[in-house]
C-alpha cells in the first residue's frame, strides 16, 4: 500500500501502528492486506496509509471519524484474531498511538487541506 489517504477533513482520529517484524513472518503480508480491506468496511473508517522498509520496520496509519469507531475496529473479531497472531508470531515489537487530528496540510506547497 503506497497511496495517500486523501480528502480527509479535520477533526478526525489517527491510529498510528509502528512495528518491527520478526524474520521470517510468513503470511503477514496477506493478513495485512486482508485487515486493510476489512477496515474499509467498518463504520467510521476514513482511510489508511502504510509503509515498510527493507529491515522490517513498518508504520500503518488508519484514519477514523471518532474514538468509538476505533474501539469498534479494535473489537472486530477477525481483527482481534489478527492482533493475537501478530503478537504471538509476527511482531518483535510494536507501539500503537491514537491521536486527534486538528489540522492537515497537503500538496507540494503545504497549503491547508481545510481553510
N, C-alpha and C positions, 0 to 999 in steps of 0.2 A: 504494500500500500504506500503510495508516494504522493498522493494528491492532497491539496489543502482543503479543509472544511471551509466552504465559502458561504457568504450570506448570513452570517450569524449576527444577531442584533443584541447587544448588551441591554440589560444584565442577563447572564446565564452562568452555568457552572461548568467547570472543567475537572475531570478526574484524570490525574497525571500518574501513570503507572510506569515507573522505571524499574528495569530488571536486568539481571545478569543470568544468562542461560548456563546451565551445566553442559559439558560436552560428553557424549553426544546427547541430543534432545530429539529422539525420533518421534514423529507425529506432532511436534509442536506447531509447525507452520500451518498444517491442515486445521488444527484446533483453533489457532489464532484467526484464521480466515473464517472458520465456522462461527466463532464468537462475534466477530465484526459483523457478519451477516445477520446474526441473531439480534445483536444490539439495535440494528436498523429497524427491527420490528417492534421495539419497545416504545410504549408511550413516553413522550418527553425527550426522545433521542433527537439530537441536532446534527451530529457529525463526528468524524474521527480522523485523526492523523497519527501515523505510526512510522517509525524508522528503526533500523537495527544496523550496527556496524559489524565489521568482519570479526571482531573479538567476542561477539555475542551479547554486547550491551545494547538494550533497546529501550525506547520510550514510546508509549502509546498514550495519546491524549484523546479522551472521548468527551463530548460536549452534551450538556443536558439542560432542559428548561428549568428544573427545580431539584432541590435536595430529595424530595420524595421520589422523583423519577430515578435518581441514583440509587436510593435504597431499594426500590423495586427491581432494578437491574442487578444489584448485589445479591438479592434473594432469589433470582430466577433459577430454577432447578438445574438446567443444563449449564448455566454459568457457575453455579455452586460446584458442580462436578468438575468443571474445567479448573476452577480455582484449587480444588483439592488435589487434582492430578499435578497441576503446576507446582504446588508446594512440595508434594512428595517426590516428583520425578524431574521437573524441568528447571526450576529456579535455584541457582546458588544463593541468590539474594534478591530481594525486591523491596521497593518502597512505593506506597500509594499516598497521594495527596489529593485533597479536594479543595478547589478554590472558586470563589465567586468572581466572575469577570465583569468589571465595571466599565472598561474602555477597551476598544480594539482598533488596531490600525492595520492597513493592508496596502499592498502595491509597492512599487519601487520608490514612490515619492513619500510614503509614510503618512498619507492622509488618513484621518479618522474614518473608520468604516461607517460610523453613525455621526451625524452632525448635531 
